[in-house]
């Protein structure tokens, strides 16, 4: 009996496909429970509504959020794929977004951390989500990290 083990590339593709297909139901569950569903996942999450960089249409995704006091961070890991997720490109083009956290709607701005700042923040992120080390392994680098801050101009 032969045992087939998935290559790292196939694992990455499978994880990405599952993440992509589950976005709509994850957002629905999150909104329906005002974020309480994430306690089952033992992860904090935020719904991000970004503006599509090409379409200009609203794009919504559920991602893990890392809280450091009043600071919020999200990692554009894309399951360790060699290209960032669509929301990464949307935030680069249109940094203003709406975040939904614990049933609250927040007007936010996304600031991409520099490589040095991301390297400083990465060990802290790994203390919260040690499994994120697989993204660094797959990519050969730290994935992009955004700091989400209150957007005073669009309140």
N, C-alpha and C positions, 0 to 999 in steps of 0.2 A: 504494500500500500504506500503510494507516494504521498508525501506531505508537501503541499505547495504553499510557500510563504510569499505574501505579497511583497513586491519590491517597494522601496521607500517612495518611488515615483507613483506607483499605483495606489499606495496608501494615501498619498497626498491628493491625488485626483479623486479618489473615493470620498475622502473627508470633505473636499471642496464641493463635490456634487451634493452630498447630504446636507451640508451647510446651506448651499444655495437653494435647494428645494424646500428646506424647512423654514426659510425666512418668513414667508407669509403667515404660516401658522404660529410661529414664535411671536411675531408682532401682535397677532390677534389675541393670543393667550396673555401676553404681557399687558395689553390694553384692557382686556376683560377683567384681569385681576389687579389692575393698578400696580403692576410690578411684583406682586407677592409670589407669583409663580417661580420667580428666580430663587426663592429660598429652597425650593426642591432641587434646583441645580447646584446649590451651594456656591452660586456666583452672583455678582451684582451685574445688572445689565441696564442698558439705556437704549431707547428707540431714537435713532437719528433720522430726521427728515432733512435731506439735502436737496439742492437744486442740481438737476442733471447738467453736466458741463456742456453737452451738445444739444440736448432736447429742451433744456430750460424747465422741464417738468419736475414735480416733486418725486423724490426717490426715498423710500423708507427701508431701513434695515435695523435689525436688533443685534447689538454687539455687547461684549463684556466691557464693563467700565471699571476703572480702578480709581478709588477715591483716596486722596491724600489731603486730609483736612477739607478745605473748601475747593481744592483743585480736583478736576476730573481729567482722566486720561483714557484714551482708547488706542488700541494697537491695530494697525492695518496689516494683519498677518496673512490674510487670505489663505488660511490653511497651509501656509508655507509654500504656496505656488510662487513661481518666479516673477509673477506680475502682481502688482497691488490690486486690491479690490476696487470695484467701480466707485464706491463711496470715497475712496482716497482721492481719485481724480476729481470727483465732484467738489470735495472740500478744498482742493488746491485751486480750482477755478472760482468757486463761490464759497468762501469760508464761513458765511453766515448760515446758521442752521437752527432747527428747532429740535430740542432734546426733550424726551419724556422720561422722567425719573421719578419713581414712586408716586405715579399719578399726577405729577406736576409737569406743566409745559414750561420749558425754559428757552428763552432766546439766547443763543450761544454763538460764539465765534471760535473757529478751530485754528489753532496755531501749531504748525508742524515743528516739532522739536529738531534742533540741530543734531547732527550725528553725535557730538560730544554730550549734549544734554540727554539724548536718548540712551547713550551708554551709561550715564550716571543714574538714570531712572530704571533701567532694565533689571538690575539685581533686586530692587524693591518689587517690581512687577512679578518676578519669579518667586518671591516669597509668598505671594498671594495665589499665583497660578503657575506652579512649578512645571506643569505640562507644557507651558509655552516655550520651554527650551527646545522642543521639537521643531518649532518654526525657525528658530535661529539655526539649528542644525541643517534643516532642509534648505534654507536660504544661503547659509554661509555668512550671515550677517544678522544684525538686529533689525527686526522689521520696523517700518516707520511708526512713530508714536505722535499722536496729536494731544495737545492740552486743550481742553474745552473751557472757555472762560465766558462769563456773563457778557453779553453784547450790549453795552450801555447805549449805543447809538440806535439800536433797534428795539428798545424796550417798549 
